[in-house]
Amino acid sequence: MKSKIATLLGAALLCSTLAVQAQTTTPPAGAGERKGPTPEQREKMREAMKGAREACKDAADKHACMTQQICSKAPDKAKCEARAKERSQKMGQHMDEHQAMAEACTGKRGDALKSCMKEQWEKKHPDHKGDKK
């Protein structure tokens, strides 16, 4: 009888210890932090884009006009323009790379085209093998 009570008491003590431990563990760093803009920030960005689109609808160079409109309202204009220039350069590189891949696969259709494009992508990015879908 005493051994049963001791066993039950030990089990109860173990369960309570585990329950207390589970309640006192700290969450990993950044677990509760929200990634990305808040809904208010998103709405503010939407309004800024809408205004920029309206201001640039008749511009010859819409991209440059949009960049200028958006960056004119940014707290750090130089940083905004530098990031826009960097994004533009990366997009240009991406488009050039895609054009080269398309030229290498000229004349192919369907599954042959898909496998050719995949091969070309893997040649350009051997460290990302299998990432492209």
Secondary structure, 3 states (H helix, E strand, C coil): CHHHHHHHHHHHHHHHHHHHHHHHCCCCCCCCCCCCCCHHHHHHHHHHHHHHHHHHCCCCCHHHHHHHHHHHCCCCHHHHHHHHHHHHHHHHHHHHHHHHHHHHCCCCCHHHHHHHHHHHHHHHCHHHCCCCC
